Amino acid sequence: MFESLQDRLGSILNGLTGRGALSEADVAAALREVRRALLEADVALEVVRSFTDKVREKAVGAEILKSIKPGQMVVKIVHDELIAMLGSEGVPVDLNAAAPVVIMMVGLQGSGKTTTTGKIALRLKTRDKKKVLMASLDTRRPAAQEQLRQLGVQTGVDTLPVIAGQSPTDIAARAVQAAKLGGHDIVILDTAGRTHIDEPLMIEMAEIKRRSNPHEILLVADALTGQDAVNLARNFDERVGITGLVLTRMDGDGRGGAALSMRAVTGKPIKLIGVGEKMSELEEFHPRRVADRILGMGDIVSLVEKAAENIDAEKAAAMAAKMKTGKFDLNDLADQLGQMQKMGGMGGIMGLMPGMAGMKDKMASAGLDDKMFGRQMAIISSMTKAERANPDILKHSRKKRIAAGSGTDAAEINKLLKMHRSMADMMKMMGGKGKGGMMKQMMGGLAGKMGLGGMGGLGGMGGMPDLSKMDPKQLEALQKQAEAAGLGKGGMPGGLPGLGGGGMKLPGLGGGFPGLPGLPKKK
């Protein structure tokens, strides 16, 4: 969503950070470019003006600390103002009310209200362990009520039985009554939309609000609609009174201006964002993390949360035990690739890693993208159990069969085997005894850089904390510690400190990854 804006702002701010001193003219020239980048990203004009005025005011009169270059100070000011524009803190859906808590979903037709209703219901059921009832108030769109019923079946969430001929306001009153009788904690009302805002729609919304007395009124808006979404939010807020925003299709290739403008224009928080088609692909909106991503600073906390959700703890423990013995077969490689895909693939992970946003293009040009991993999974799937467990038995005739089965060729199979050998060698080194093993040194080095020396280890290895067991506040503190240690400051030359040349190489990529902290450099 924010890739083009990220690239533009990244190049502008990188030009500033490289300089030893900045004049007022330098700041003015950079802000002109920032203004142009924001306008091209479809951010509302009034928001852009306010943003650049605030940045200029702070940048010109900023007290420059001795240890920080002026350019880096401007980057910090832009970062802080970006967070202020998006809303300083993430605001979750408020459930602090007497049961059943009524959540009313409003928005235009086609913005994704019904799908988002199902996603929110699933999230409340699985994460918050709430008993949820969904009710469709859309009597105009053909099969809208049936669509919500099907989503209920798919997610295992209760839906209100349909009674033909009832008006939307009567359905709302019946839904609240049914939730009380059924012992539901939450009732979500999926209201009807129109192709545009009109008077009958607003009268209907106001009447539903009066009859159901919702605790939350969430406006669902398509992030790809640009400036029109801002006018939509303003109109709904004036007539119905919304408590928060849900932006859908944040995984699209839109320019992101609506997301940046809506919070600033309406003053209402963006509470949730839809990041994919699957029912589980709904995330809380964290302004600081989005600002970090836009400025190429990465998002360690989101990366850790994704890992905690997607990585099987038992499999990870079994893998750690295997690593200690130095064993790593093609089944293990397939598991690693599968987990990577669950976490959003190579592109998704790189986007969340500090200083790595610019590496995505280099990796793609080296042919190291998610399509390549898909082909590698196909190759491994075309092998027998014996071949996966012992790749050394793969001779020409076997490779020919595997190539035919996976739709690839012998060269790709050889590339995969070479990658596996490199990883297996590395696992042996990591599981080695000398100095407590290479993995221990690596983890210890990273923990030392983050100032986490004394914390309990990841499987006992070198003082790295078990991130999956930390709550969001501890993760935020970890992110700040990482930043204080110099990790994750986007736009600084060299990306992550201590990640020098040498170090661990990723097969198929020209120069490889920079070295990881604590890893001994190649002689």
N, C-alpha and C positions, 0 to 999 in steps of 0.2 A: 504493500500500500504506500509506504513512505519512501520507496527506493530512490525515485528521481529527486525528491526533496533532500534526502540524505546525501546523495551524490553532490548536489549543488552546494548545500550548506557546508559539507565536508571540505570541498575544494576552496571555498571562500575563506573558511576559518583556518584551514591549513596554511594558507598564504599569510595569515596574520601571525600564527604561532611561531613561524620560522624567523621572525624579525626580532632584533634586540630592542628596538625602541619604536614606538608608534606616535605619529603626529595626529592632530585632529583631522587633517585631510585624509589620512589612511583609514581612520575609523569611519569617516563620512562615506568614503568610496566603498568600503566593505558593507556598510549598512544599506547603501543603494543597491548593491548586489543581493543582499539578504531580502530587501523589500521586493525586488524583482522575482527572486526565487519563491517567496511566499505567495505573491500574486499569481505566478504561473501554476502554483500548486492549488489554486482556487480557494485561497483563504480570503475571507471577507475583507473589503478595503478598509472599513473602520477598524477592524482587528489589527490589520497590518500597520496602519498609521499609529495606533496606540502602542503596539509592540516596539516598533522602531524608535518612537519618541522616548519610551522608557529606557531602552537599551542605550540610546545616545546620551541621555541625561546621566545614567550611571557610569557609562564608559568614559565620558569626558572628565567627569569629576571624581573618577575612581582613585582610591588610594592604592598605589601599586606596592605590593609587598616585595621586600628585597629578594626573596627566594623565587618569586614568580615573574616570568616575563610578561610585559604588557599585553602581548597577543593572547597569552593563556588566560589572562584576567578577563579579556573581552569574551573569550569562549565561555568562561564561567558565567559571565553576566547574561549572555545569550541563553545559555542552558537554564539558568534560574528563571529568566523571564518566560521561557518556553514552558517550564513547569507551572508557573503562575497562570499562564494563558490556558493551560489544560486543566487547571484545578490542582491545588497544592497536594492534596491527599486523595487516594482512591476512596470512593464511597460505596460500600456494598448495599445490596437490597435490604431495606429496613424491615425486620420481622418483629420488632418490639411493639406488639399490640395484642389485644385480647383475641383468642382464636374464635372463629377462623379469620386469619388475616387476608383481606381482599386485595389482590393485585389486579389492576385494570390495564390492559394492553391497548394502546391507541396508535393510529398511524394511517398512512395512505395504503390503497390497495397495491399489492405486489411488493411491499417493503419487507415481507418475511415475518409478519406477526404470528401466524399460526405455527410455523416451524419454531420460532423463537419461544413461543408459549411452551411447546413440548420440551425444548432445550432447558428452559428455566425450571420446569417441573421436574425433569430428570435430575438436574443439578441439586435442587432442594431435597429431593428424595434420597439421593446417594450421599451427598456431602453433609447435609444438615439433618438427615434422618427424619424428615417431616412427612406427614401424610397429606398428600396434595390431591385436590379435585380440579379438573380443567372443565371449562364450560365454553362452548362456541355460541356467540351472540350474533354470528354472521348468517342472517337468513336470506341474504340477497345472492351471494356468490354460490353458484351451483357446487354441491358436494363439499362445501366448506366445513360443515358439521361432521360429515363422514371423514374428512381429512384429519380432523382433530381426534376423532374416535380411533382411527388407525394409528395415529401417533401415540395415543394412550396405550393401545395394545402393544406397540413396539417398545415402549419405555416402561411398561408395567405400572402406569399411573391411571387412577380412576378418572373417568369422564362422565359428565352429566348426560343421562339418557335424553334422546331427542324426542320432543313432543311437537308434532306438525302443527303449524298455524300460530304458534306463540310468538309474541312480539319480543324484540331484544330486551326491553326493560323488564318484561315478565320473566324471561329466562334468567336475567341477572338476579332478580329477587328469589326465584326458585333455587338457583345455584347456591346462594348464601344460606337459604333454609336447609337445603340438602347437606351442605357442609357441616352445619351445626348438628343435624340429626346423625350424620355419619361419623362424627368425631374427627373431622379433618382439621389439620392445623392451618392449611392455606387453601384458598380458592383463587384460581387465575381465570379472569374473564377475557376471552379473546373476542374483541369487538370487531364490527364490520368496518371496512375502509371504503374510500371512494378513489376515483382516479385523480381528483383534485379536491381542494377544500371547498365545501359549500354550506349554506345555512342549515338545510335539513340534517346534515351530518353532525354539525356542532350542537344542534338542539337535541339530537338523539344521545350524543355523548354526555351532555349535561344532565339529561334525564336518567341515564344509566348510573351516573355518578351519584345523583340524589337518592336513587333507590338502593344502591349497593354499599354506599359509604366506603369507598376504597381507601386503604392505608397508603398504597403506592399507586401512582398513575405513571406508567412507563411508556414513553413515546418511542416507537420502533421506527428508525429511519435508515434508508439504504445509504451507505457511505459513498456510493458511486454517484449520487445525485448532485453532489457539489453544492453550489450556492443556494439552490432551491430548498435543500434540506434545512438551511438556516431560517428561511422565511417560514417554512412549515413548522419548525419548532417554536418560533415566535408566536405564530397564529394559534397553535394548540395551547400554548402556555397562557395566552391572554384570555382565551375562551373557556378552556376546561381546567387549566391549572395542572401542569405536569410536575412530578417530583424527581424525575430522572430520565436519562436517555439510554437507549440500547441501539448501538450501531451494528448493522448487519453487513456482510460481504467485505469485512476488513482485510480479507485475504485476496481481494481483487486487485486489479492493476490501476485503480483510480489514483488520484493525486493526493488524497488525504486532507484536502482543504476543509471539507465539511467537519471532520473530526476536530480540527484545530479551531474552527470558528464557532461551532455550536455552543460549547461551554462558555466561551467569552461573551457571546451575544445574549444567551438566555440566562446565564448565571446558574443553570441547572447542571448537576454533575452527570458525566457519562458513567453509568454504573457497570454496564456489561458490553462486550463486543463479540460478534459472531465471526469466527475465523475459519469456517469451513462448512461443508454440507452435513457432516456427521452430527448426530444428536449430542455427542460429547464435546463438540468443538464450539464451546462458549467459554469466554474468559472474563475475569474481572478486569476492569480498566484501571491501570496504575499510571498516573500522569508522569511520575519520575522515570519509570521504566521506558515509557514511550519516548520521552524527551531524550533519554540516554541512547535509545535506538536511532532516533532521527539524527543525532549528532555523532553517530558511529562509535559510541562509547560501550556498546554491548549491553547485555542484560543478564548478569550472572544469576540473579535471584530467580528469574523466570526459567532459565536453563536448568537450575537445580530442581525447581518445582516440577518441570516437565520430566526430568530424570526420575524423581521420586514417584511420579504417577505411572510412568511407563516401564521402568526397569523392575524386573522380577527379583526381589531380594534373595530368594532361594537360589535362583540361577546365578546371581552375582556372587553369592558365597561359594557355590560349586566352582565357578570360574576362578575365583581367588585361590581356592585349594588346588586346582589344576595348575595354575600359574606357578605355585610354589614348587610343584614337581617338574615344571618346565615343559608340560604337555600342552599342545594347542593344535587341535585338528580342524578339518574343514567344517565339522558340525558347529564348533565354537565360533568359527569365522562367520557362518551363516547366522548364528544367534546375534553376534555383534552387529551385522548388517541389518538384521530385522529390527533390533532395538533402535538403531540409528534412524531407520525409516519411520518408526513410531514417534520419534521425537521431532519429526518434521524434515527428515533428510539432511543431507550435507548443507544445503543452502540455509535451512531453518536454524541449524546449530551454529553455523558460522555467523549468521546475523545476530545471534545473542552473545557471541564471544567478543570481549573487548579488543579493539584494535584489529579485528579479523574481517570486518565488513568488506574492505577492499580486496581481500583474498579470494572472494567468491568468483570474480571475473577471471582471475589468473587460473583458478582451479578448473573453471568451465573450459577455458581455452586449452588446458592440458588434458581435456577429456575426462576430468575427474568430477563427474556430476551424478545426480541421482539415477539417471538412465543407465549409467555404467554399473551402478550397484544392483539395479534391477537385472541386468544381464548376468552379473556374477551370481546372483541368487538363483537364476534359471540354470546356470551351469552346475552349481552345487546340487540343485534339486534333481538334475538328470543323472547323477552318480548313484552307484549302489552304496549300501551301508559300509561295505568293506573298503570301497574307494574313498569314502569321506573320512573314515577312521585312519586310513593309511594311504595318503596321496602318492607315496613313492611307487606304488604298483601301476600307476597310470602310464601305460606305454601307448604307442601310436594307434593301435587298433581300438583301444578303449577311448582315447581322445576323439577318434573319428565318430564313434557311437554317441559320445556325450555332445559333440558339436552338432550332430544331426538332431539330437533330442532337445537341445536348448536354442537352436536357431542361431548358433554362433560359429566361430571357426577355431582352428587349433591355436592360432596366435592369441586369441582372447583367453583360451584355457591356460596357455603358458603364462600369460600376464597375471592371471589369478593365482596360479601356483607360485609364481615368483613373489607376489604380494604376501601370500600365506607363509612362505619360507622366511621372509623378512620379519613378519610378525612373530612367528614361532621362535626365531633366534632371539628376538627382543624379549619374549616371555621367559626364555631360559636365563637371559641376563638378569631379568627382574627377579626371577625366583632364586638366583644364585646366592651363595652363602656369603662371600666376602663383604665385609662392612655392613652386614645385615640386609644384603640384597639391593639391587638397583632401584626397585620400586620404593623401598623404604627411604632411600636417599632422595628420590624424586619427590615423594610426598612430604618428606621432612623439609626439603628446600622450599616447596610451595607454602607449607605451613609457616615456615620461618619468615618468608616474605610478607605474609599476611599478619604476622604478629600473633600466631596461634600455637606457638610452640608447645604449650602445656596441655592442649586439649586432647581428649580421647581419640584414638586412631580409627581409621577406616579399616576395619578388620585387623586392628592392631598395628597398622603399618605407618610408622613415622609421624604420629601426631596430627594427622589431618582429621578434622571433625567429621562425624557421620552426618552429612548434610540432610539425608532423608528423614532424620529424627528431629530436626530443628523446626521450630514454629516460624511463621512469617516475620515476626519482629526480630528474632535471632538472625534470620537470613538477611534482613535489611541491614542489621548491625555488621554482618559479615561483609556485605557489599561496601559499606562505608569504610570498614577496616582495609578492604582491598584497595579502595580509592586512595585512602590515606597513605598506603604503602606504595602508591604509584601504579597499581594494577588497574587497568580499565580506563585510563584517560585517553579517549579517542583523539585523534589528530596529532598526537605527539610522535615525533620520529621514532621508528623502531618498534611501535606498538607496545607490547608488554615488556617491562624492564626485566633484565636477566634472561630474556629469551634471545640469546645471541645467535650467531651462526653455528654451524656444526649441528649438534643436537639430533633429535629424532627426525628422520625423513619419512615422508609419506610416499610410497611407491607411485611412480607415474607422474609426479609433480616435479618440474625442473629443479628448483632449489630446495624443495622440501619444506616442511614446517620449520620455523625457527626452533632452536633448542629449548627444552623445558627447563624451568629453574631446578637446580640441584643435579641435573644430568651431567655426567662428565663429558667434555667435548672430545670428539674423535682426535686421536693423535695424528 
